[in-house]
Amino acid sequence: MGQDRRASKERRISHLTRIAQVVPDVPSFAVDDGFAYEIPDALEDISVGDLVRIPLGGRRVRGYVTDVSDGTPERPLRPIAARSGNRGVFNPGMLASLRWASTHYVAPLSTVLSRCTPPNVPRAKPRVHSDDIGERDGILAEWGARQVERGRTRPAYLLSGEPLAEVITAIAPVLRDGKNVIVSAPTVSEVQSVAEALRGVFDKRVETAAAGDTPAQRTKAWTQLAAPTGSVVVGTREVAFWGTTGLGLAVIIDEGRRAYKSPQTPTYHVREVLRRRSVIERFGLLLTGAVPTSEALAAGVEIMREQRRIWPLVDVIDRGEGSAGSQIVTDRTRHALTALGESGTAFVLVPRRGGTYRCARCRNLRVCTGCDSVLDRSGSCPRCGRSYPACTTCRGTRFEALGVSIPRVVAELQRTFGDAAGPAGSGARFVVGTERDLVGALRADLVVVVGPDTAILAPNYRAEEDALRLLARAVLVAKPGRGRRALIETHLADHRVLTAIRRGDPMPFMAETQDQREGTGFPPVGELLAIETDAEGAHELLEPATEGASLLGPVAEEGTERWLVQGRDLGRVRVRLRSVVQQLRDGGARVRVDVDPMDL
């Protein structure tokens, strides 16, 4: 305090003004640089990251302090009206990460800065923990200790279907050092289950921050990450922007899940935000999953694994052989369900409804020979646009739909097993569900996957990788132990996705996928941006802004047009697009920029 008073006196003697650069909480690129405001003597302790109230036009708005300096302004500055809360929502190190996110995701800086802010104004003091954390053993214990000793090492990827035990060994030394840990989980229910497991070891050090929590609870969790308290905050993707000081480790559970990608501006991915933050802010990063993404592997992660086989044994049933024919569930699957007896349980996954057709003569699937995507009912490829009026194998012109649905699978199983089969939530022993029902699914003696072909052949460059990840998640529902297994019914028995799931090791598959991306230029080798707008004449603005890249489109989608920008490095394109997006929005148009879109 004495130093602050001396500095204030020296400024008055030197006729210097304490100046804050403040970005108003206005979703516009026009205010990214912020505006200069005078810091009154009563608020002289304001620093970078503070929330303030500032006059803007004829009103007062929230603002974010991005710089503080002493100077002599050419004209009188309007003073900051008030400070909100008792601590900042970011620090200078974080600000560098946030500026990167603003540029990378083509989003106004104020929109990104707002992601750092808790639901309520931060006023409470964080709780400091005093309980001891014992030593723990495991493959990640040494890695976690290195994060404490060196500040940050190479990011690690724990290749596992059940990672929590090892995650705990990595967290323990970080908490012992008084640093904080962010753990991100894909869904609200998974946040709760992960937090429950961590509380069994770290007790009151664990807080949650998910959509189901109250604003007060989320603000409490945010406050624990705002100071070095030795706390763990488990949350959904929003927590990727939290943690102002004392952050020692960030963990992403099952990092390949789609829930980690935000659909709203900024269309950020938790993995990329935390990866960038870990480099700039110097904290450890641990990713987990049964099937790593191409992006994670391209980041140079250190792969760690407990055992060679990641998931239980899998049998693949070829529906193109024998009498499987028109049956929704094969005789082989029925026999396996019967063998479970009166108390055995099963989970039957129906990955995706409809969309697959086969030739009635040769019984081959209708697949595009150009890009290997599944064809629609008319024989057109939704990905590359090619059309196939006849079967590419035998030239037949009569085709059969192979789509399955939950009601159809349930009805067929009930004809054999009665009330033992039912949809998710029915309490039946044989549960039939979709990908959504995998979250929180009870462990089963047998897992069956019916019809994964549409997911494998989806018109998306990520389709095979996503399909393997989904199949691995389903297979991991099977209980551990001798005799527990999974059955997959498919017309693609020889497909490389099915080869990988049988092998129980995703790494050869992912190595091949990386090689394919090199040839196509798709992420992570290249970059993609999708631009959606209802503006007329957008092409006239987008074409010069995307010079040096490929501009594809437009494709009409429900009153909007969707453009795709592809290139090896879109850094300059991103910068030019900022003014284009602002111009379109100022004209009343809706614009959404989707960086690294999940679907094309």
Secondary structure as the mmCIF struct_conf table of DSSP 4:
data_model
#
loop_
_struct_conf.conf_type_id
_struct_conf.id
_struct_conf.beg_label_comp_id
_struct_conf.beg_label_asym_id
_struct_conf.beg_label_seq_id
_struct_conf.end_label_comp_id
_struct_conf.end_label_asym_id
_struct_conf.end_label_seq_id
HELX_RH_AL_P HELX_RH_AL_P1 GLY A 2 ILE A 13
TURN_TY1_P TURN_TY1_P1 SER A 14 HIS A 15
STRN STRN1 THR A 17 PRO A 24
BEND BEND1 ASP A 25 ASP A 25
BEND BEND2 PRO A 27 PRO A 27
HELX_RH_3T_P HELX_RH_3T_P1 PHE A 29 VAL A 31
TURN_TY1_P TURN_TY1_P2 ASP A 32 ASP A 33
STRN STRN2 PHE A 35 GLU A 38
HELX_RH_3T_P HELX_RH_3T_P2 ASP A 41 LEU A 43
TURN_TY1_P TURN_TY1_P3 GLU A 44 ASP A 45
TURN_TY1_P TURN_TY1_P4 VAL A 48 GLY A 49
STRN STRN3 LEU A 51 LEU A 56
TURN_TY1_P TURN_TY1_P5 GLY A 57 GLY A 58
STRN STRN4 ARG A 59 GLY A 71
BEND BEND3 GLU A 74 ARG A 75
HELX_LH_PP_P HELX_LH_PP_P1 PRO A 76 ARG A 78
STRN STRN5 PRO A 79 PRO A 79
HELX_LH_PP_P HELX_LH_PP_P2 ILE A 80 ILE A 80
STRN STRN6 ALA A 82 SER A 84
BEND BEND4 GLY A 85 ARG A 87
BEND BEND5 VAL A 89 VAL A 89
HELX_RH_AL_P HELX_RH_AL_P2 PRO A 92 HIS A 104
TURN_TY1_P TURN_TY1_P6 TYR A 105 VAL A 106
HELX_RH_AL_P HELX_RH_AL_P3 LEU A 109 LEU A 113
HELX_RH_3T_P HELX_RH_3T_P3 SER A 114 CYS A 116
BEND BEND6 THR A 117 THR A 117
BEND BEND7 PRO A 119 ASN A 120
BEND BEND8 ALA A 124 ALA A 124
HELX_LH_PP_P HELX_LH_PP_P3 LYS A 125 HIS A 129
BEND BEND9 GLY A 138 GLY A 138
TURN_TY1_P TURN_TY1_P7 ILE A 139 LEU A 140
HELX_RH_AL_P HELX_RH_AL_P4 ALA A 141 ARG A 150
BEND BEND10 GLY A 151 GLY A 151
BEND BEND11 ARG A 154 ARG A 154
STRN STRN7 ALA A 156 LEU A 159
BEND BEND12 GLY A 161 GLU A 162
HELX_RH_AL_P HELX_RH_AL_P5 LEU A 164 ARG A 176
TURN_TY1_P TURN_TY1_P8 ASP A 177 GLY A 178
STRN STRN8 ASN A 180 SER A 184
BEND BEND13 PRO A 186 THR A 187
HELX_RH_AL_P HELX_RH_AL_P6 VAL A 188 PHE A 202
HELX_RH_3T_P HELX_RH_3T_P4 ASP A 203 ARG A 205
STRN STRN9 VAL A 206 ALA A 209
TURN_TY1_P TURN_TY1_P9 ALA A 211 GLY A 212
BEND BEND14 ASP A 213 ASP A 213
HELX_RH_AL_P HELX_RH_AL_P7 PRO A 215 LEU A 225
TURN_TY1_P TURN_TY1_P10 ALA A 226 ALA A 226
BEND BEND15 ALA A 227 ALA A 227
STRN STRN10 VAL A 232 GLY A 235
BEND BEND16 THR A 236 THR A 236
HELX_RH_3T_P HELX_RH_3T_P5 ARG A 237 PHE A 241
BEND BEND17 THR A 245 THR A 245
STRN STRN11 LEU A 247 ILE A 252
TURN_TY1_P TURN_TY1_P11 ILE A 253 GLY A 256
HELX_RH_3T_P HELX_RH_3T_P6 ARG A 258 TYR A 260
STRN STRN12 LYS A 261 LYS A 261
BEND BEND18 PRO A 263 PRO A 266
STRN STRN13 HIS A 269 HIS A 269
HELX_RH_AL_P HELX_RH_AL_P8 VAL A 270 GLU A 281
TURN_TY1_P TURN_TY1_P12 ARG A 282 ARG A 282
STRN STRN14 GLY A 284 GLY A 289
BEND BEND19 ALA A 290 VAL A 291
HELX_RH_AL_P HELX_RH_AL_P9 SER A 294 ALA A 298
TURN_TY1_P TURN_TY1_P13 ALA A 299 GLY A 300
STRN STRN15 GLU A 302 ARG A 305
BEND BEND20 GLU A 306 GLU A 306
BEND BEND21 ARG A 308 ARG A 308
BEND BEND22 TRP A 311 TRP A 311
STRN STRN16 VAL A 314 ASP A 318
TURN_TY1_P TURN_TY1_P14 ARG A 319 GLY A 320
BEND BEND23 GLU A 321 GLU A 321
TURN_TY1_P TURN_TY1_P15 GLY A 322 SER A 323
TURN_TY1_P TURN_TY1_P16 GLY A 325 SER A 326
BEND BEND24 ILE A 328 VAL A 329
HELX_RH_AL_P HELX_RH_AL_P10 ASP A 331 THR A 338
TURN_TY1_P TURN_TY1_P17 ALA A 339 SER A 343
STRN STRN17 ALA A 346 LEU A 349
BEND BEND25 ARG A 352 ARG A 352
BEND BEND26 GLY A 354 GLY A 354
STRN STRN18 TYR A 357 CYS A 359
TURN_TY1_P TURN_TY1_P18 ALA A 360 CYS A 362
STRN STRN19 LEU A 365 LEU A 365
STRN STRN20 VAL A 367 VAL A 367
TURN_TY1_P TURN_TY1_P19 THR A 369 CYS A 371
HELX_LH_PP_P HELX_LH_PP_P4 SER A 373 SER A 373
STRN STRN21 VAL A 374 VAL A 374
HELX_LH_PP_P HELX_LH_PP_P5 LEU A 375 LEU A 375
TURN_TY1_P TURN_TY1_P20 ARG A 377 SER A 378
BEND BEND27 GLY A 379 GLY A 379
STRN STRN22 SER A 380 SER A 380
TURN_TY1_P TURN_TY1_P21 PRO A 382 CYS A 384
STRN STRN23 SER A 387 SER A 387
BEND BEND28 PRO A 389 ALA A 390
TURN_TY1_P TURN_TY1_P22 THR A 392 CYS A 394
STRN STRN24 PHE A 399 ALA A 401
HELX_RH_AL_P HELX_RH_AL_P11 ILE A 406 PHE A 417
HELX_RH_3T_P HELX_RH_3T_P7 GLY A 418 ALA A 420
STRN STRN25 ALA A 421 PRO A 423
TURN_TY1_P TURN_TY1_P23 ALA A 424 GLY A 425
BEND BEND29 SER A 426 SER A 426
BEND BEND30 ARG A 429 ARG A 429
STRN STRN26 PHE A 430 GLY A 433
HELX_RH_3T_P HELX_RH_3T_P8 GLU A 435 LEU A 438
TURN_TY1_P TURN_TY1_P24 VAL A 439 GLY A 440
HELX_LH_PP_P HELX_LH_PP_P6 ALA A 441 ARG A 443
STRN STRN27 ALA A 444 ALA A 444
BEND BEND31 ASP A 445 ASP A 445
STRN STRN28 LEU A 446 VAL A 450
HELX_RH_AL_P HELX_RH_AL_P12 ASP A 453 ILE A 456
TURN_TY1_P TURN_TY1_P25 LEU A 457 LEU A 457
BEND BEND32 PRO A 459 ASN A 460
TURN_TY1_P TURN_TY1_P26 TYR A 461 ARG A 462
HELX_RH_AL_P HELX_RH_AL_P13 ALA A 463 VAL A 475
TURN_TY1_P TURN_TY1_P27 LEU A 476 VAL A 477
STRN STRN29 ALA A 478 ALA A 478
HELX_LH_PP_P HELX_LH_PP_P7 LYS A 479 LYS A 479
BEND BEND33 PRO A 480 GLY A 481
TURN_TY1_P TURN_TY1_P28 ARG A 482 GLY A 483
STRN STRN30 ARG A 485 THR A 490
BEND BEND34 HIS A 491 HIS A 491
TURN_TY1_P TURN_TY1_P29 ALA A 493 ASP A 494
BEND BEND35 HIS A 495 HIS A 495
HELX_RH_AL_P HELX_RH_AL_P14 ARG A 496 ARG A 503
TURN_TY1_P TURN_TY1_P30 GLY A 504 GLY A 504
HELX_RH_AL_P HELX_RH_AL_P15 MET A 507 THR A 520
TURN_TY1_P TURN_TY1_P31 PRO A 523 VAL A 525
BEND BEND36 GLY A 526 GLY A 526
STRN STRN31 GLU A 527 THR A 533
TURN_TY1_P TURN_TY1_P32 GLU A 536 GLY A 537
HELX_RH_AL_P HELX_RH_AL_P16 ALA A 538 ALA A 545
TURN_TY1_P TURN_TY1_P33 THR A 546 GLY A 548
BEND BEND37 ALA A 549 ALA A 549
STRN STRN32 SER A 550 GLU A 557
TURN_TY1_P TURN_TY1_P34 GLU A 558 GLY A 559
STRN STRN33 THR A 560 GLY A 567
BEND BEND38 ARG A 568 ARG A 568
HELX_RH_AL_P HELX_RH_AL_P17 GLY A 571 ASP A 586
TURN_TY1_P TURN_TY1_P35 GLY A 587 GLY A 588
STRN STRN34 VAL A 591 VAL A 595
BEND BEND39 ASP A 596 ASP A 596
BEND BEND40 MET A 598 MET A 598
#
